[in-house]
Amino acid sequence: LKRCWPQHAWIGYRFHAAEIGYRFHAAEGTMSSGLPSLIFLLTVGGVAANSMYMAKLCRGHACTDANFPILDYAADEKKCICRAHPCWTDEGRMHSCPAGGSPFLHFSYDKEGKLSCGCGEKPHYSSVYLASELCPGHFCEEDDHPVLDWDEEEGKCICRQHPCSNMDGVAHECSDRKFPMLRYREDKDSQGGAKPVCECAANYITPKDEL
């Protein structure tokens, strides 16, 4: 585990009106929640932030609606939810990224809880609850430890390796450009324990209508 650094100013942020294609491959079977799997499950790349704390907190849940693609936790309701990308509802602005060199929509929160949106070269998948309530003002910059996470035992924010970068000795990747986002979550096994899942998802698409 690496220590996470306070967030600094984002570099090269640009916003464009162009939409990003968001499509899924249907995988066989269903999630433990009963929802159909609309993502490409990995057998063996893109990188996206995936909190192991969030995967544990929301074990057995999955989000398959492209308008609400982020698995998150609503602290006031004390339940897991599927959330729209926060940059789609940023004080009345709906941000998106071009399909060129920086096609992936990123977000973070400063210490005061102010949202920052931008476009990056690598996929980004994170939790609003984690970024805004547990770890505001923190950001992970190192490529080998890109995941902002919460250490329950230490009670602090950390930067960790992507869980799928070494899953039982296998380094998973997302080589299909249509499904570049490497995500980690946990299903429940027959005993109610953790069943790790690595999957490739499509990039976000900016909704055509207001959410």
Z-matrix of the N, CA and C atoms (Angstrom, degrees):
N
C 1 1.458
C 2 1.521 1 109.40
N 3 1.309 2 116.22 1 141.26
C 4 1.453 3 122.08 2 177.78
C 5 1.517 4 109.76 3 -112.92
N 6 1.309 5 114.23 4 152.07
C 7 1.446 6 119.58 5 177.19
C 8 1.527 7 109.27 6 -73.86
N 9 1.320 8 117.11 7 140.74
C 10 1.460 9 119.02 8 179.09
C 11 1.522 10 109.34 9 -91.95
N 12 1.327 11 114.57 10 152.24
C 13 1.456 12 121.00 11 -176.73
C 14 1.511 13 110.41 12 -104.73
N 15 1.333 14 116.84 13 149.53
C 16 1.460 15 119.11 14 174.05
C 17 1.518 16 109.91 15 -58.97
N 18 1.295 17 115.28 16 148.56
C 19 1.455 18 120.68 17 -175.85
C 20 1.517 19 110.86 18 -69.18
N 21 1.335 20 116.18 19 138.50
C 22 1.457 21 120.56 20 172.29
C 23 1.514 22 108.34 21 -110.86
N 24 1.320 23 116.53 22 179.83
C 25 1.466 24 120.41 23 -177.72
C 26 1.517 25 110.78 24 -64.11
N 27 1.327 26 116.57 25 136.06
C 28 1.454 27 121.50 26 176.81
C 29 1.520 28 109.53 27 -68.46
N 30 1.328 29 116.22 28 148.15
C 31 1.460 30 121.48 29 -178.35
C 32 1.517 31 110.02 30 -109.35
N 33 1.328 32 116.82 31 133.59
C 34 1.457 33 121.60 32 171.77
C 35 1.510 34 114.40 33 69.05
N 36 1.293 35 118.60 34 34.19
C 37 1.462 36 120.68 35 179.24
C 38 1.517 37 109.45 36 -76.27
N 39 1.320 38 115.74 37 129.34
C 40 1.447 39 121.88 38 178.13
C 41 1.521 40 108.83 39 -136.76
N 42 1.296 41 117.33 40 144.32
C 43 1.456 42 121.48 41 178.76
C 44 1.517 43 109.61 42 -122.30
N 45 1.316 44 115.52 43 136.95
C 46 1.455 45 121.63 44 -177.54
C 47 1.518 46 109.34 45 -136.32
N 48 1.305 47 116.00 46 161.21
C 49 1.457 48 120.67 47 -178.40
C 50 1.519 49 112.35 48 -86.72
N 51 1.330 50 116.94 49 -8.39
C 52 1.462 51 119.76 50 -176.98
C 53 1.515 52 110.59 51 -64.12
N 54 1.317 53 115.94 52 140.89
C 55 1.453 54 120.66 53 178.62
C 56 1.510 55 110.52 54 -88.26
N 57 1.331 56 115.19 55 155.60
C 58 1.453 57 121.87 56 177.89
C 59 1.515 58 108.51 57 -109.48
N 60 1.316 59 117.79 58 132.05
C 61 1.453 60 120.53 59 178.28
C 62 1.515 61 111.61 60 -65.51
N 63 1.314 62 117.01 61 137.62
C 64 1.467 63 121.83 62 -179.46
C 65 1.517 64 107.24 63 -135.06
N 66 1.341 65 116.67 64 102.62
C 67 1.450 66 120.55 65 -179.64
C 68 1.516 67 109.18 66 -131.72
N 69 1.323 68 115.45 67 156.83
C 70 1.461 69 121.19 68 -178.23
C 71 1.522 70 110.24 69 -123.39
N 72 1.329 71 115.47 70 150.31
C 73 1.455 72 120.66 71 166.07
C 74 1.522 73 107.28 72 -94.66
N 75 1.283 74 116.94 73 138.50
C 76 1.459 75 120.13 74 177.49
C 77 1.514 76 109.18 75 -81.25
N 78 1.314 77 115.96 76 124.58
C 79 1.458 78 120.90 77 177.65
C 80 1.513 79 109.26 78 -97.02
N 81 1.311 80 116.73 79 155.56
C 82 1.452 81 120.42 80 -179.49
C 83 1.523 82 110.64 81 -68.47
N 84 1.334 83 114.62 82 149.11
C 85 1.456 84 119.06 83 175.15
C 86 1.509 85 112.47 84 85.73
N 87 1.320 86 115.87 85 -175.47
C 88 1.454 87 122.93 86 -179.19
C 89 1.508 88 109.35 87 -132.54
N 90 1.326 89 115.60 88 160.90
C 91 1.446 90 121.11 89 175.50
C 92 1.525 91 108.88 90 -72.09
N 93 1.328 92 114.99 91 165.81
C 94 1.455 93 118.34 92 177.97
C 95 1.518 94 111.19 93 -67.42
N 96 1.344 95 117.25 94 -19.25
C 97 1.458 96 120.45 95 177.82
C 98 1.516 97 111.70 96 -79.59
N 99 1.352 98 117.19 97 -8.43
C 100 1.449 99 120.79 98 -179.76
C 101 1.513 100 113.06 99 96.00
N 102 1.353 101 118.55 100 -5.65
C 103 1.450 102 121.35 101 179.29
C 104 1.516 103 110.26 102 -81.47
N 105 1.335 104 118.54 103 142.76
C 106 1.452 105 120.30 104 177.06
C 107 1.520 106 110.75 105 -66.57
N 108 1.302 107 116.44 106 143.88
C 109 1.464 108 120.80 107 179.74
C 110 1.519 109 109.98 108 -82.18
N 111 1.333 110 116.63 109 116.28
C 112 1.454 111 121.56 110 -179.19
C 113 1.516 112 110.81 111 -113.19
N 114 1.314 113 115.46 112 42.19
C 115 1.439 114 121.76 113 178.71
C 116 1.510 115 108.73 114 -139.06
N 117 1.310 116 115.77 115 165.05
C 118 1.448 117 121.14 116 -178.41
C 119 1.520 118 108.60 117 -93.13
N 120 1.330 119 117.64 118 108.75
C 121 1.466 120 121.07 119 -178.56
C 122 1.522 121 109.79 120 -75.11
N 123 1.325 122 115.63 121 137.53
C 124 1.454 123 121.16 122 -174.53
C 125 1.505 124 113.38 123 -79.67
N 126 1.324 125 116.87 124 145.29
C 127 1.446 126 122.15 125 164.73
C 128 1.529 127 106.95 126 -109.79
N 129 1.218 128 120.22 127 -30.34
C 130 1.467 129 125.10 128 177.81
C 131 1.490 130 109.19 129 -129.18
N 132 9.437 131 138.49 130 -118.74
C 133 1.361 132 61.62 131 162.05
C 134 1.495 133 116.01 132 164.04
N 135 1.495 134 95.00 133 152.72
C 136 1.447 135 101.29 134 -177.97
C 137 1.517 136 112.88 135 -94.89
N 138 1.330 137 114.53 136 161.40
C 139 1.449 138 120.70 137 178.05
C 140 1.517 139 108.45 138 -126.42
N 141 1.286 140 117.29 139 138.10
C 142 1.459 141 121.61 140 174.96
C 143 1.517 142 107.63 141 -145.01
N 144 1.316 143 115.77 142 148.09
C 145 1.452 144 118.78 143 -179.20
C 146 1.525 145 110.65 144 -70.41
N 147 1.301 146 116.83 145 130.62
C 148 1.463 147 122.41 146 179.53
C 149 1.515 148 109.47 147 -140.06
N 150 1.296 149 116.68 148 111.16
C 151 1.451 150 122.16 149 -177.77
C 152 1.523 151 111.17 150 -79.61
N 153 1.320 152 117.18 151 127.35
C 154 1.453 153 121.25 152 175.23
C 155 1.529 154 110.21 153 -70.88
N 156 1.328 155 116.09 154 -29.89
C 157 1.460 156 119.91 155 176.12
C 158 1.524 157 110.15 156 -63.28
N 159 1.338 158 116.62 157 -44.90
C 160 1.464 159 120.41 158 179.75
C 161 1.525 160 111.01 159 -67.43
N 162 1.339 161 116.65 160 -38.62
C 163 1.465 162 119.89 161 178.73
C 164 1.522 163 111.20 162 -60.86
N 165 1.326 164 116.25 163 -39.47
C 166 1.464 165 120.98 164 177.99
C 167 1.527 166 110.74 165 -70.55
N 168 1.328 167 116.15 166 -43.92
C 169 1.460 168 121.26 167 -177.69
C 170 1.524 169 111.24 168 -62.18
N 171 1.340 170 116.06 169 -36.30
C 172 1.470 171 121.37 170 -176.93
C 173 1.526 172 111.59 171 -113.49
N 174 1.312 173 115.83 172 36.82
C 175 1.466 174 120.85 173 -179.50
C 176 1.533 175 110.70 174 -60.06
N 177 1.337 176 114.20 175 134.13
C 178 1.458 177 119.66 176 179.83
C 179 1.519 178 114.32 177 90.79
N 180 1.327 179 116.95 178 -3.37
C 181 1.461 180 121.10 179 -179.49
C 182 1.534 181 109.88 180 -106.08
N 183 1.323 182 115.93 181 152.05
C 184 1.457 183 122.32 182 176.34
C 185 1.521 184 108.61 183 -151.33
N 186 1.333 185 117.12 184 150.21
C 187 1.453 186 122.51 185 -179.22
C 188 1.524 187 109.50 186 -114.92
N 189 1.319 188 117.23 187 120.72
C 190 1.459 189 122.20 188 -174.50
C 191 1.528 190 113.31 189 -117.88
N 192 1.338 191 118.23 190 -2.68
C 193 1.461 192 121.90 191 178.33
C 194 1.526 193 108.20 192 -88.58
N 195 1.337 194 117.51 193 122.20
C 196 1.464 195 121.55 194 -177.35
C 197 1.521 196 112.46 195 -62.95
N 198 1.331 197 118.23 196 -22.55
C 199 1.464 198 120.98 197 177.25
C 200 1.530 199 112.39 198 -79.85
N 201 1.331 200 116.34 199 -18.96
C 202 1.469 201 121.60 200 179.63
C 203 1.531 202 108.51 201 -136.01
N 204 1.334 203 116.50 202 69.14
C 205 1.471 204 120.25 203 -169.29
C 206 1.525 205 116.22 204 -86.68
N 207 1.333 206 118.02 205 -9.36
C 208 1.464 207 120.45 206 -171.94
C 209 1.530 208 110.98 207 -98.40
N 210 1.317 209 115.36 208 119.09
C 211 1.464 210 120.53 209 174.01
C 212 1.522 211 108.50 210 -75.27
N 213 1.326 212 116.36 211 123.86
C 214 1.456 213 120.09 212 -172.13
C 215 1.519 214 110.38 213 -145.50
N 216 1.328 215 114.72 214 177.73
C 217 1.465 216 121.03 215 -179.36
C 218 1.518 217 109.39 216 -123.35
N 219 1.324 218 116.43 217 129.43
C 220 1.464 219 121.91 218 176.36
C 221 1.520 220 107.90 219 -98.26
N 222 1.328 221 117.19 220 102.92
C 223 1.462 222 121.55 221 -174.45
C 224 1.518 223 111.94 222 -63.83
N 225 1.344 224 117.48 223 -37.00
C 226 1.462 225 119.65 224 -178.11
C 227 1.523 226 111.94 225 -68.17
N 228 1.363 227 115.85 226 -28.95
C 229 1.460 228 119.98 227 178.88
C 230 1.530 229 112.14 228 -98.95
N 231 1.320 230 116.06 229 -9.60
C 232 1.456 231 123.17 230 -179.82
C 233 1.528 232 111.70 231 55.02
N 234 1.340 233 114.75 232 49.42
C 235 1.458 234 119.44 233 178.42
C 236 1.524 235 110.02 234 -154.11
N 237 1.326 236 115.58 235 160.16
C 238 1.453 237 121.76 236 177.09
C 239 1.520 238 109.58 237 -83.15
N 240 1.325 239 115.65 238 144.09
C 241 1.457 240 121.32 239 -177.24
C 242 1.525 241 109.63 240 -137.80
N 243 1.322 242 116.05 241 166.15
C 244 1.462 243 122.49 242 169.39
C 245 1.520 244 106.64 243 -103.93
N 246 1.311 245 115.72 244 123.22
C 247 1.461 246 121.19 245 -170.45
C 248 1.532 247 110.99 246 -115.80
N 249 1.329 248 115.96 247 146.35
C 250 1.461 249 120.58 248 171.03
C 251 1.528 250 109.21 249 -70.64
N 252 1.310 251 117.29 250 156.08
C 253 1.463 252 120.07 251 176.40
C 254 1.527 253 108.26 252 -60.84
N 255 1.342 254 118.35 253 130.39
C 256 1.471 255 119.79 254 -176.15
C 257 1.526 256 113.52 255 -61.08
N 258 1.335 257 116.92 256 -24.59
C 259 1.464 258 119.94 257 -179.01
C 260 1.526 259 112.69 258 -79.27
N 261 1.322 260 116.72 259 -2.57
C 262 1.471 261 120.21 260 173.82
C 263 1.523 262 111.33 261 -86.87
N 264 1.313 263 117.00 262 -13.98
C 265 1.468 264 121.51 263 -178.93
C 266 1.528 265 109.28 264 -134.38
N 267 1.321 266 116.66 265 49.19
C 268 1.462 267 123.13 266 -176.27
C 269 1.531 268 109.79 267 -90.85
N 270 1.321 269 116.01 268 87.92
C 271 1.468 270 121.91 269 178.92
C 272 1.527 271 111.37 270 51.18
N 273 1.318 272 114.88 271 46.10
C 274 1.447 273 120.19 272 177.46
C 275 1.515 274 115.19 273 87.56
N 276 1.344 275 117.44 274 -3.47
C 277 1.459 276 121.66 275 179.25
C 278 1.521 277 110.24 276 -103.71
N 279 1.320 278 115.93 277 141.98
C 280 1.454 279 121.73 278 177.61
C 281 1.531 280 107.97 279 -115.93
N 282 1.329 281 116.66 280 102.61
C 283 1.455 282 121.51 281 -176.06
C 284 1.533 283 111.71 282 -83.71
N 285 1.315 284 115.74 283 150.21
C 286 1.460 285 122.12 284 173.18
C 287 1.514 286 107.82 285 -149.81
N 288 1.324 287 117.13 286 170.46
C 289 1.456 288 122.04 287 -176.76
C 290 1.528 289 110.46 288 -125.34
N 291 1.331 290 117.36 289 149.86
C 292 1.470 291 120.80 290 179.27
C 293 1.516 292 110.75 291 -71.52
N 294 1.303 293 115.73 292 165.73
C 295 1.466 294 120.84 293 -177.12
C 296 1.523 295 112.54 294 -87.40
N 297 1.318 296 118.61 295 12.79
C 298 1.455 297 122.11 296 -177.26
C 299 1.514 298 113.44 297 -86.91
N 300 1.326 299 116.67 298 -127.04
C 301 1.459 300 121.38 299 -172.90
C 302 1.510 301 115.48 300 -75.47
N 303 1.328 302 117.72 301 -20.44
C 304 1.471 303 121.34 302 -179.46
C 305 1.524 304 109.60 303 -131.60
N 306 1.329 305 116.77 304 72.50
C 307 1.471 306 120.16 305 -171.29
C 308 1.525 307 115.46 306 -89.71
N 309 1.334 308 117.41 307 0.13
C 310 1.465 309 119.41 308 -171.73
C 311 1.523 310 111.91 309 -106.04
N 312 1.310 311 115.25 310 126.34
C 313 1.458 312 122.31 311 -178.35
C 314 1.523 313 110.34 312 -78.00
N 315 1.334 314 116.14 313 125.13
C 316 1.464 315 122.63 314 -178.89
C 317 1.528 316 109.72 315 -114.88
N 318 1.327 317 115.37 316 157.93
C 319 1.465 318 119.44 317 172.72
C 320 1.516 319 110.25 318 -147.02
N 321 1.320 320 115.69 319 155.62
C 322 1.464 321 122.68 320 173.13
C 323 1.523 322 107.98 321 -157.42
N 324 1.326 323 115.73 322 171.45
C 325 1.464 324 121.57 323 179.63
C 326 1.520 325 108.94 324 -130.06
N 327 1.350 326 116.57 325 137.85
C 328 1.459 327 119.23 326 177.21
C 329 1.527 328 109.67 327 -83.55
N 330 1.324 329 116.56 328 -177.63
C 331 1.460 330 120.84 329 -175.43
C 332 1.523 331 112.67 330 -62.88
N 333 1.326 332 116.07 331 -25.84
C 334 1.464 333 120.47 332 179.04
C 335 1.524 334 112.13 333 -87.06
N 336 1.355 335 117.01 334 -0.24
C 337 1.450 336 120.98 335 179.08
C 338 1.513 337 114.65 336 85.59
N 339 1.336 338 116.99 337 13.57
C 340 1.458 339 120.47 338 179.62
C 341 1.522 340 109.93 339 -82.18
N 342 1.318 341 115.52 340 132.17
C 343 1.460 342 122.03 341 -178.66
C 344 1.519 343 111.60 342 -77.27
N 345 1.341 344 116.65 343 136.47
C 346 1.459 345 122.97 344 171.74
C 347 1.520 346 108.10 345 -120.53
N 348 1.330 347 116.50 346 132.73
C 349 1.458 348 122.28 347 179.90
C 350 1.522 349 109.55 348 -120.17
N 351 1.312 350 116.87 349 145.00
C 352 1.452 351 119.91 350 179.31
C 353 1.510 352 112.18 351 -163.71
N 354 1.313 353 115.74 352 177.22
C 355 1.457 354 122.54 353 -178.29
C 356 1.522 355 109.42 354 -114.11
N 357 1.327 356 117.09 355 134.50
C 358 1.455 357 121.18 356 -177.70
C 359 1.510 358 112.69 357 -129.95
N 360 1.333 359 115.40 358 167.13
C 361 1.459 360 121.83 359 -179.48
C 362 1.524 361 112.12 360 -78.87
N 363 1.341 362 117.20 361 -22.58
C 364 1.457 363 121.36 362 -177.09
C 365 1.529 364 110.18 363 -116.24
N 366 1.329 365 116.42 364 149.29
C 367 1.470 366 119.58 365 179.30
C 368 1.524 367 112.24 366 -60.35
N 369 1.300 368 115.62 367 151.26
C 370 1.453 369 121.76 368 179.60
C 371 1.519 370 109.27 369 -136.30
N 372 1.322 371 115.99 370 124.88
C 373 1.466 372 121.73 371 178.25
C 374 1.515 373 106.96 372 -138.11
N 375 1.317 374 116.74 373 115.60
C 376 1.456 375 119.60 374 -176.56
C 377 1.517 376 110.00 375 -145.15
N 378 1.311 377 115.44 376 -179.18
C 379 1.464 378 123.68 377 -177.82
C 380 1.518 379 109.83 378 -108.06
N 381 1.324 380 116.91 379 131.69
C 382 1.459 381 121.28 380 175.74
C 383 1.530 382 109.84 381 -64.23
N 384 1.315 383 116.39 382 -40.57
C 385 1.470 384 120.76 383 178.79
C 386 1.524 385 110.94 384 -59.41
N 387 1.315 386 116.89 385 -46.20
C 388 1.458 387 121.43 386 -179.96
C 389 1.527 388 111.01 387 -65.66
N 390 1.339 389 116.63 388 -47.72
C 391 1.462 390 121.04 389 -174.09
C 392 1.523 391 113.07 390 -72.84
N 393 1.336 392 117.43 391 -32.37
C 394 1.464 393 119.55 392 -174.27
C 395 1.522 394 114.65 393 -100.35
N 396 1.341 395 117.24 394 -28.18
C 397 1.461 396 119.72 395 -175.53
C 398 1.533 397 114.03 396 -108.53
N 399 1.324 398 116.51 397 -38.99
C 400 1.465 399 119.26 398 -178.85
C 401 1.526 400 112.51 399 -91.13
N 402 1.324 401 116.77 400 -39.33
C 403 1.469 402 120.42 401 -173.09
C 404 1.525 403 113.68 402 -131.72
N 405 1.323 404 119.67 403 45.42
C 406 1.463 405 119.24 404 178.27
C 407 1.532 406 110.59 405 -64.76
N 408 1.329 407 116.16 406 140.39
C 409 1.457 408 120.28 407 179.52
C 410 1.501 409 114.37 408 84.58
N 411 1.343 410 118.48 409 4.95
C 412 1.459 411 121.84 410 178.87
C 413 1.525 412 110.78 411 -113.93
N 414 1.332 413 114.44 412 149.52
C 415 1.452 414 120.85 413 -178.23
C 416 1.516 415 108.51 414 -154.25
N 417 1.332 416 116.96 415 142.41
C 418 1.466 417 121.93 416 -178.53
C 419 1.526 418 109.67 417 -104.13
N 420 1.337 419 116.78 418 119.95
C 421 1.452 420 121.72 419 -172.61
C 422 1.518 421 114.27 420 -104.13
N 423 1.320 422 118.18 421 -19.49
C 424 1.457 423 120.17 422 -174.91
C 425 1.529 424 110.84 423 -81.66
N 426 1.340 425 115.22 424 133.87
C 427 1.465 426 120.06 425 -176.41
C 428 1.522 427 112.46 426 -62.96
N 429 1.339 428 117.49 427 -31.37
C 430 1.462 429 118.91 428 -177.95
C 431 1.531 430 112.56 429 -85.94
N 432 1.321 431 117.22 430 -9.81
C 433 1.467 432 121.63 431 175.45
C 434 1.534 433 108.67 432 -137.53
N 435 1.343 434 116.92 433 68.79
C 436 1.472 435 119.98 434 -171.62
C 437 1.524 436 115.28 435 -89.01
N 438 1.326 437 117.42 436 -4.24
C 439 1.460 438 120.12 437 -170.37
C 440 1.528 439 111.81 438 -98.59
N 441 1.317 440 115.63 439 117.62
C 442 1.463 441 120.62 440 172.81
C 443 1.522 442 108.35 441 -77.13
N 444 1.330 443 116.23 442 128.29
C 445 1.454 444 119.73 443 -175.27
C 446 1.521 445 110.08 444 -144.65
N 447 1.324 446 115.14 445 172.23
C 448 1.462 447 122.33 446 -180.00
C 449 1.517 448 108.97 447 -116.25
N 450 1.336 449 115.98 448 124.30
C 451 1.454 450 122.31 449 177.49
C 452 1.517 451 108.34 450 -91.00
N 453 1.335 452 116.28 451 108.16
C 454 1.461 453 120.36 452 -176.92
C 455 1.523 454 112.09 453 -64.34
N 456 1.325 455 117.04 454 -40.82
C 457 1.457 456 120.45 455 -176.41
C 458 1.521 457 111.47 456 -67.31
N 459 1.345 458 116.41 457 -42.33
C 460 1.460 459 120.85 458 -177.80
C 461 1.533 460 112.11 459 -87.66
N 462 1.330 461 115.88 460 -17.87
C 463 1.457 462 119.45 461 -178.68
C 464 1.510 463 112.93 462 65.47
N 465 1.340 464 117.08 463 43.30
C 466 1.465 465 120.20 464 -178.29
C 467 1.530 466 110.63 465 -150.22
N 468 1.313 467 115.62 466 165.46
C 469 1.461 468 122.29 467 177.36
C 470 1.516 469 110.05 468 -82.54
N 471 1.315 470 116.35 469 142.32
C 472 1.456 471 121.94 470 -179.78
C 473 1.529 472 109.70 471 -138.16
N 474 1.324 473 115.67 472 165.23
C 475 1.456 474 122.44 473 169.51
C 476 1.529 475 107.29 474 -111.90
N 477 1.310 476 116.71 475 131.50
C 478 1.456 477 120.36 476 -177.89
C 479 1.515 478 110.77 477 -131.94
N 480 1.330 479 115.49 478 166.89
C 481 1.452 480 121.21 479 172.05
C 482 1.519 481 109.71 480 -65.46
N 483 1.318 482 115.47 481 154.40
C 484 1.459 483 118.65 482 172.71
C 485 1.529 484 107.46 483 -62.56
N 486 1.329 485 118.78 484 130.78
C 487 1.469 486 120.81 485 -178.17
C 488 1.526 487 113.23 486 -55.73
N 489 1.331 488 117.18 487 -29.31
C 490 1.464 489 121.02 488 -177.00
C 491 1.528 490 112.90 489 -86.97
N 492 1.345 491 117.05 490 -1.87
C 493 1.456 492 119.23 491 178.99
C 494 1.527 493 112.02 492 -75.41
N 495 1.336 494 116.13 493 -17.24
C 496 1.461 495 120.62 494 176.35
C 497 1.524 496 108.33 495 -152.88
N 498 1.328 497 115.13 496 74.51
C 499 1.458 498 121.25 497 -179.34
C 500 1.523 499 108.90 498 -100.14
N 501 1.324 500 116.04 499 101.97
C 502 1.460 501 121.81 500 -176.20
C 503 1.525 502 111.28 501 56.29
N 504 1.335 503 115.14 502 40.18
C 505 1.455 504 120.95 503 176.91
C 506 1.517 505 114.78 504 84.77
N 507 1.336 506 117.33 505 1.09
C 508 1.463 507 121.54 506 -178.68
C 509 1.528 508 108.92 507 -109.49
N 510 1.336 509 116.04 508 130.15
C 511 1.457 510 121.58 509 175.78
C 512 1.521 511 108.62 510 -94.83
N 513 1.318 512 116.96 511 105.68
C 514 1.460 513 121.44 512 -178.56
C 515 1.519 514 111.11 513 -78.98
N 516 1.314 515 115.28 514 146.28
C 517 1.456 516 121.73 515 177.76
C 518 1.522 517 109.93 516 -139.74
N 519 1.316 518 115.56 517 161.56
C 520 1.464 519 121.69 518 175.40
C 521 1.526 520 107.46 519 -118.75
N 522 1.325 521 115.83 520 95.40
C 523 1.459 522 120.88 521 -174.29
C 524 1.529 523 113.01 522 -89.71
N 525 1.326 524 117.79 523 -15.84
C 526 1.464 525 121.30 524 178.75
C 527 1.521 526 108.56 525 -80.38
N 528 1.333 527 117.15 526 119.41
C 529 1.459 528 120.65 527 -176.88
C 530 1.522 529 112.51 528 -65.28
N 531 1.335 530 117.45 529 -18.10
C 532 1.455 531 120.31 530 176.90
C 533 1.527 532 111.60 531 -77.26
N 534 1.325 533 115.36 532 -19.96
C 535 1.464 534 120.63 533 -178.44
C 536 1.531 535 108.99 534 -135.17
N 537 1.328 536 116.83 535 71.32
C 538 1.467 537 120.67 536 -169.90
C 539 1.526 538 115.63 537 -88.81
N 540 1.327 539 117.62 538 -7.52
C 541 1.456 540 120.36 539 -170.46
C 542 1.526 541 111.65 540 -94.57
N 543 1.321 542 116.10 541 109.22
C 544 1.463 543 122.20 542 179.17
C 545 1.526 544 109.24 543 -82.85
N 546 1.328 545 115.72 544 118.03
C 547 1.460 546 120.26 545 -176.17
C 548 1.527 547 110.75 546 -123.54
N 549 1.315 548 113.70 547 149.70
C 550 1.466 549 121.04 548 176.97
C 551 1.525 550 108.75 549 -122.12
N 552 1.326 551 114.55 550 136.64
C 553 1.460 552 120.67 551 172.44
C 554 1.522 553 107.49 552 -149.85
N 555 1.305 554 115.99 553 178.57
C 556 1.459 555 120.42 554 179.89
C 557 1.525 556 110.50 555 -129.05
N 558 1.323 557 115.58 556 128.04
C 559 1.459 558 121.83 557 167.68
C 560 1.519 559 108.10 558 -90.88
N 561 1.322 560 116.53 559 175.91
C 562 1.464 561 121.46 560 175.15
C 563 1.518 562 109.04 561 -102.35
N 564 1.336 563 116.00 562 134.44
C 565 1.455 564 119.05 563 174.59
C 566 1.524 565 109.52 564 -82.19
N 567 1.324 566 116.60 565 -176.40
C 568 1.467 567 120.92 566 -175.96
C 569 1.521 568 112.99 567 -63.24
N 570 1.337 569 116.37 568 -20.01
C 571 1.462 570 120.63 569 179.52
C 572 1.524 571 112.10 570 -98.80
N 573 1.333 572 116.42 571 2.67
C 574 1.455 573 119.55 572 -179.06
C 575 1.513 574 113.96 573 87.83
N 576 1.343 575 116.16 574 2.33
C 577 1.452 576 120.67 575 178.65
C 578 1.515 577 112.17 576 -83.17
N 579 1.324 578 115.59 577 -172.30
C 580 1.457 579 121.44 578 -175.89
C 581 1.521 580 111.86 579 -83.96
N 582 1.318 581 115.96 580 133.25
C 583 1.452 582 123.60 581 172.38
C 584 1.525 583 106.79 582 -120.60
N 585 1.351 584 118.24 583 99.01
C 586 1.467 585 121.18 584 -175.94
C 587 1.523 586 111.73 585 -62.64
N 588 1.334 587 115.73 586 140.16
C 589 1.458 588 121.98 587 178.94
C 590 1.525 589 108.61 588 -131.98
N 591 1.332 590 116.47 589 124.83
C 592 1.460 591 122.40 590 171.29
C 593 1.522 592 107.27 591 -109.36
N 594 1.306 593 116.86 592 134.52
C 595 1.460 594 120.21 593 -175.02
C 596 1.525 595 110.93 594 -147.67
N 597 1.331 596 114.94 595 154.61
C 598 1.456 597 121.38 596 176.23
C 599 1.518 598 108.78 597 -105.42
N 600 1.312 599 116.81 598 129.50
C 601 1.466 600 121.72 599 -179.59
C 602 1.516 601 109.64 600 -121.96
N 603 1.321 602 115.29 601 158.57
C 604 1.453 603 121.33 602 176.45
C 605 1.528 604 110.37 603 -72.88
N 606 1.313 605 115.41 604 163.58
C 607 1.454 606 120.74 605 176.29
C 608 1.526 607 109.70 606 -68.21
N 609 1.348 608 116.34 607 162.87
C 610 1.443 609 120.10 608 178.04
C 611 1.526 610 110.95 609 -67.45
N 612 1.313 611 116.05 610 147.17
C 613 1.460 612 121.08 611 171.01
C 614 1.532 613 107.05 612 -113.73
N 615 1.309 614 115.81 613 136.22
C 616 1.449 615 119.67 614 177.75
C 617 1.528 616 108.73 615 -73.13
N 618 1.331 617 118.27 616 123.55
C 619 1.465 618 120.21 617 -179.17
C 620 1.536 619 111.83 618 -57.98
N 621 1.313 620 116.50 619 143.17
C 622 1.461 621 120.80 620 179.30
C 623 1.519 622 110.89 621 -75.08
N 624 1.318 623 115.52 622 -30.11
C 625 1.461 624 120.18 623 -179.86
C 626 1.523 625 109.81 624 -112.40
N 627 1.329 626 115.86 625 157.09
C 628 1.462 627 120.36 626 177.94
C 629 1.512 628 110.19 627 -64.34
N 630 1.323 629 116.11 628 142.97
C 631 1.464 630 121.55 629 -178.82
C 632 1.523 631 110.64 630 -86.99
